[in-house]
Amino acid sequence: MSISSIRFNSSQMHLQDYSLIKVAGADRESFFQGQVTNDLSSLPINEGQLTARLNRLGKLQSFFFIAKLNECLFLLCPKILVESIKMDFEKFIIMDDVVLESVDSDLWIIFNHFLEDTQTKEPFFDFNFYGINARLVLEQHPTLNQTDESELEEIRILNGWPKWGADVDETQFINDSYLNEIAISYKKGCFLGQETAAKIENNRGAAYYPVLLKLDPPVVLGQFLKADFQINLEEGERKAGTFLYQVKDMFQALLFRDFRVVGRELELLFGSKKIKVTVMNLPFYKNFSKAEMALELYHLGVENFQSNNLADALECLKRALSFDPSFADAYESLGVMLGREEKFQEAIEWMDKLLIVSPQSVMAHTNKSLYLMRLGKIEEAEAEKSLATVKSFAVFGQEAKLKKQLAEDLKKKEEEVFRREKMFLQVLEIDEEDTIALYGMGDIFFQRKDFQSAIKNLEKVIVVDSKYSTAYLLLGKAYEAEGDIEKARSVYQAGIILASKRGDMMPANEMQSRLNQLVVSPGLS
């Protein structure tokens, strides 16, 4: 993605399709904590989060952003849901001191407000909108550019955020949409509909759930909007999913659980048209926090530099520091890049900035010494070299402490492994087919690199319980480590089918990833 993307810049958008509800009253937080799906208690002041409202059967009634301010709560709702949201909550306000009131005001979003001089008046709150840092304000900023709404819609699709009436409605469970990842906390305690949602989540999850499918080769699928697609299996064709949206070489689809394994290659049938795809997880843009965005920009900058595009590389690194001003590697890389271009004075200035955020940096002084030497400032260069030497001793001292700590941690880990081994052996003396103990011993042997013993225990696990999906994963790893790639591949293939049918997606995804590596690079362990 280009650095010109709205993900990396400040912009503003008139939020015409949303309205604001103000919630006052002494019981507002305790009331909503028990009524909505996300955890309001952990939300900081002046921040918002996506949440949903379920009915007693666990089906969606609405979803919206809820924000916590000092004196009130705000609900940022799709306009089409405002009246139903108010009526729904007001039915449950009996003895609680809670008052809901619609706010008649223009609503604006500022994306990445911290990148520009965007001082905003109260009230405002910060939140995640489609996977981008956002701030809700009640007035237009005088100078900020307007958001590219077509790009924003692409980001919405690629990150899986649904729209009410288009992607989700009151006939669905929250488990059926990506709201299940971004709008619910299963650890917060009770809320209306929680029992049903948790039961679905803890069983096998939704039968059909949104994923991204990468097209190979790219093809336009516009004529198949909302259409079902099939897949060929040994027992014949069956429905695999429903096409939702396409963005360039990817499309979002509801995919059946048996095929939702990241990295798995599928051949889909749209009528008589065959399409090859690879399964990808949502969201596409996984970075959201300031530190994550800074790291993404840093890597983009390094790629540009390696492609001899210095101007874009420098811009990426400077933008990375706008997201995270304490990012030491970005300061150092800026200085090194400028130094290689023989812009020594600028390079020195960036090394000085590095020393502000990382006073113990040895490389800052080492690089400064080199650049000062190239500028003919011999005495200053020697002084920086001396400082580098002094600080390197401090680093060695820290490394010695770290090695000691690692040794202590390793000893504790070995003691814990010995304790587990003793427990598992005692269980196996009583029941030699106990799958938990057999798997535990297989894991211990694997950690000790005794792969033959690990294989022996793990194969017995699968004989006793052919549905033990994590045993397939560890057994495949053991065969890889032994160099028996064909057996590893066979175990992974069987394990992927089993785990995906059971809804055990973590081991299924890891097995698919390792299987893909074996296909690309046989012998890889």
Helices and strands as residue ranges (DSSP letters): G 6-8, E 11-14, E 18-24, H 28-33, G 40-42, E 47-54, E 60-68, E 73-78, G 79-81, H 82-90, E 99-103, E 108-111, G 113-115, E 125-129, E 132-137, H 149-159, G 174-176, H 179-182, H 194-202, E 208-215, G 222-224, E 228-233, E 236-247, E 250-256, G 257-259, E 265-270, E 273-280, H 290-306, H 310-323, H 328-340, H 344-357, H 362-374, H 378-430, H 435-447, H 451-464, H 469-482, H 485-502, H 505-520
